Amino acid sequence: MQTKRLGPQTLRLSHPPSVVSFANIGGKMEGEGPLADFFDNLSTDSFFGAKTWEQGESVMQHRALETALEKGGLTASDLDFVLAGDLLNQCIGTTFALRNFHVPFYGIYGACSTMGEGLSLASLLLDGGFAHLAAAMTSSHYCAAERQFRMPTPYGNQRTPTAQWTATAAGCCILGAQGDGPYITHVTCGKIVDMGITDVNNMGAAMAPAAYDTLRAHFQATGEKPKDYDLILTGDLGALGHEIVIDLFANDGIDMKKNYHDCGLLLYDLEGQDMHAGGSGCGCSASVLCGYLLQGMQKKRWNRILFAPTGALLSPVSSFQGQSIPGICHAVVFSNEKGDVQ
């Protein structure tokens, strides 16, 4: 049997799954940002018609899946699996969003890397013949995340220069065993990397080493270089984390400046919207992918993208106990060519 494993972390898919449909939902700040036109639905109400911010996040995920199904001409019963999660304790944003869909569900948690994790696992299920259609989905909500991880927004606490803005957004991508693409051709599973960062307002620095580790592992396993991609996107490292990744690769003699960007720098106007270091949250990379990026691939603006969301694996408990912040990054390759597998 031909192995699909190219290295310790990287897999080549024999039957690359296709993007069948995708959708994204955003809030007020996302609607005021440079990618507003790439959202399926935007709301000026941070509650999304619900009673609490947490319930509003569930509404976002519900709408994201509902919209993706509608755009793909599908119903919930067509899905073999949904792999989804969020930042809230016990992933309540996801579980309450999905409770009326009655679909087979795997709840996952990779912090802000959750979209990469979901896409990776869904791709493996489809490539292995265990599913025909599977959805990967995630979300985050600024107010809900601030209340859980830092200070409730009504406190009006000062934000540090390295702080990032948690996106109020959701993204859903439905993958199928058949389709016209774009396709997922490779998956690189991340490892936990912890460089001892303890500042909960400096997520970029905490996650950047994990992004570097995963991207380096991918390049080593595939034998490819950054120039082999039209675009390389990390998830939500923001300005500081983005620069750290560039510096780490520069130490290896690799230039990442030409085609490497970060979703946290794309979603908002950093100066005009006072976003400090940029965007973050599960919904940041998910909404950028399920709008701007995949629409661009369909229009042939890009033919090959290395998408690598990053996550900070902390909790309020670990932070209060003085623990450092472990990071992780899961990467997938999107290609317009199904035969692009090497």
N, C-alpha and C positions, 0 to 999 in steps of 0.2 A: 504494500500500500504506500502511495506517495505521501510523504509527510507534509503537513501544512505548517509546521513550525520552522520558522527561519532563524530563530534565536530564542534566548531564555524568556523573552517577553512578547515577541512579535509573531503573528500568525498570518499566513497568506490564505485567503479564502478561495476554495476551488470553484464555488458557485456564488459569485458575488451578488448579494441581495441588492435590489433596486429601490430607490426612493419612489414610493407610490404616491404619497401625498404629504403635505406639511402645512402647519399653521402656527401663528403666534399671536399672543394677546399682550397688550401693554397698558400702562397707566399714564398719568398726566405728564410726568417728566419724560417718559419715553416718547410721548406724543409731541413734545417740544424739542426733541433731539433731532440730529441729522438723518436718522434712519426711520423717521415717522412714516414715510410713504411705503415702507416695506412691511408694515404690520397689517394683519387681517382685521384687527379690532382694537380700538383704543378707548380708554375710559378716563374721564376727568374725575370720577368718583373713586377714591381710594378704597371704598368699601365694596365696590362693584355691586351695589344694591343689597348687600348683606348687612348683618348687624355688627359684625366685628371684622377687623383686618384679617384674622386667620380664616374666617369664613369667606371673606372676599378672595383670598388666595385659592381656596377650593373652587370658587366660581370661575376664576381664571383658568384653572386646569380643565374644568368641565367644558368650558367654551373652546379651549384649544383642541381637545380631542373631538368634540362635536364638530368643530369647523373643519378639522383635517379629514374626518370621515365624510362630511358633506362634499368637500372639494374633490375627494377621491371617488365619489359615487359609491360609498361603502356604508355599511351599518355596523354597529358594535358587535353583532353576532358573527361578522366576517373575521374578526380578529381572533387569532389563536392565543396571543399573549399581549399584555400591556406590562411594560417594565418602567416603573416611574417612582419618583421620590421628591423630596423637598428638604428645606432646612429646619422645619419645625419639629419639636419633640414628637417621637413616634410617627413622623411623616403624616401628620393629621391633615395637612393640606391636600395630599394625594388621596389618602384613603376615603375621606369624605367626598372628594370630587368624583371618585369612581364607584361609590357604593350603589348607584342606581343604573350603572351600565351593565352589570352582571357579566363581566368578562374575566377570563383567567388572568390573575394579577400576581406579579412579583414586585414587592416593595423593595426598593434599593436605596442605599445611601452612600454617596461619594462626596457629600458637601457640594461645592460648586462644580465638581467634576461629574456630577450625576448624569448629565446628558451624554457625555463620552462613555460612561459606564453602561448606560442603557443601550446606546447604539452598538457598543461592543458585544454585549450579551445577546441582543436581538439578532445581530448579524451571525453570531455563532449558532444560534438556534435555527436560523433559516438555512445557513450553509450546511448544517448537519442533517437537514431534512426533517427537523422536528416541528417545523411550523411553515405555514404558507404566507401568513401575514402577521406582523408583530409591530407594536407601537412603542416608541421610546418617548418619554415625556417628563418634564420637570417644571418647577416654578420657584419663584422667590417673591417676597413682598417687603418693601423697605420698612414699613412701620412694624410689621410682625417680627421681622428679623431683629430690628433695633430693640424691641421690647424684650426679646428672648436673650440676645447675646450681649447687649450693652446697656443703654439707658432708654427708657420710653421716650419717644420724640417730644411729648409735651414738656419734658424737663429742659429742653433747649440747651443741652450741654455742648461745649465747644468741641469742634471737630479738628483733629490734628492734620497737618499737611499731607501725611501719608494715608489718611483715611479714604475709603472708597464708598461709593453710594450703591447700596444694594438695590438691584433692579426690581421694579414691580412689573414682572413679566412672566409669561409662560410660553413654552414651545413644545410642539408635538410633531414627531416625524414618524410616519408609517412606512415600514419597509416590507417588501414583498419578494418572494422567490422568483417572480417574473416581473418584467417591467422594462421601460425604455431608459432608465437611469435618471439621474446620476447613480452610480453604484458604489458600494463600500467594498474595497478590494483587500485592505489590510487592517489589522487590529493590533495595537500595541498596548498591553496591560501595564499599568503603572505600578511602581513600588512605593511604599511609604518612605519618605525622606524627611528627616527632622534635623535642622541645623541650629536648633536651640532658640529660635525667635519666640519671645513671650508676649510681645506687644499686640494686643487684639485689634489695634488700630493700624496695623502694618501687615495686612494680609498678603500684599504683593511680595514682600521680602520672604515671608514664610513659605509661599507656594512656588516661587521661582526656581529653587533648586530641584523640586520635583518635576517641573516642566522641562528643565535642562536634562535631567536624568532620563525621562521617557523619550524625549526627542533624540537624544544621543543614542539610546538603545535602538530606536527605530532606524536611524541612519546606519548604524553598525550592522544590524541584522539584514537590512535590505540592500546595503551597498550603495545607497543613494546619497545625494547631497542636497542641501537646501535649494539649489538652482533647478532641481528636477521637479519642483512644484511651482505652480503659478502663485500660490499663496499658502503661507503657514500661519495658522491662527491659534494662539493660546486662549484660554477662557476668560479670565478676569484678573490678570495680574496688575492691570493698571500701569501708570507711567513708570513707577519705580521698579516693579517686578519685570516689566518689559525690558527695561535697561539692564537689569541684572542678568537676564537670560542672554542678551546680546553680549555682555561682558564675559560671561562664563564660556560661551562658544568662542569668543575672540581669544581667550586663553588657549584654546585648542587649535587656533589658526583658522577658524571657520567664520566667515562673514555672514551674519544673519540679517544685515540691514536692508538688503534689497527687496525681499519679499516676505518678511516676517512682521506681523501685526498682532494686535490683541483686541479681543472683543470689548474689553473694558474701556478701550480708547476710541472705539467706533460708535458705541451706542449713544454717547452724549457729547455735547459741546462742553469740554472741560472748563473753559474759562467763562463762556456765556451763561452756563447753567451752574457755575460754582461747584463743580464736582470734585475738587481737590485732585486726588490721584487717579480718578476714573470710576468706572462701574465695576460691580461685582455681583455675587449671588447666582444661584442656579439658573435663574431666568435670564441672566445676561448673555452667556454664550448660546443658550438654547434659543432665545428669541432672535439673536443675530443670525444663527444658522438657519432657522426655519422661516426666514424672510430674505434678508439681504444676500446671504451666501448662496442658498439653493436657487433663489431666483436668478442670481448672477450666473450660476452654472447652467441653468436651463437656457439662458440667453447666450451661452458660450463666451461669457466674459472671462471665465476661468474654466479650464478643463480638468485641473487636478489640484485638490486642496488637502492639506494635512491639518486636520482639526483636532486640537488637543486641549480640552477643558481642564482646568486645575481646581483643586479643592483643598480647603484648610480643615483638617479633621479635629476640630476642637469642640468643646461644649462649655456652657457657663460653669459647670462643676469643675472641669479640668482647669479652666482659667483661674477660678477663685482659689484653687489649690496650688497655684503657681507653676502648673505644668507648661511645657513648651508647646508649640503648635506644629504637629506633623502635617506634611503636605502630600498630595498625590495628584497624578495627572494620567488620564487615559486618552489615547489617541486613535483616531480612525482616518483612513484615506478615502476621500470621495473622488471618483473619477468618472468622466463622461464616457470613457471607453471600458467596456466590460472585459475586453481582452488585454487590459493594461496590467494584468497580474504578472509579476516577475518572480 
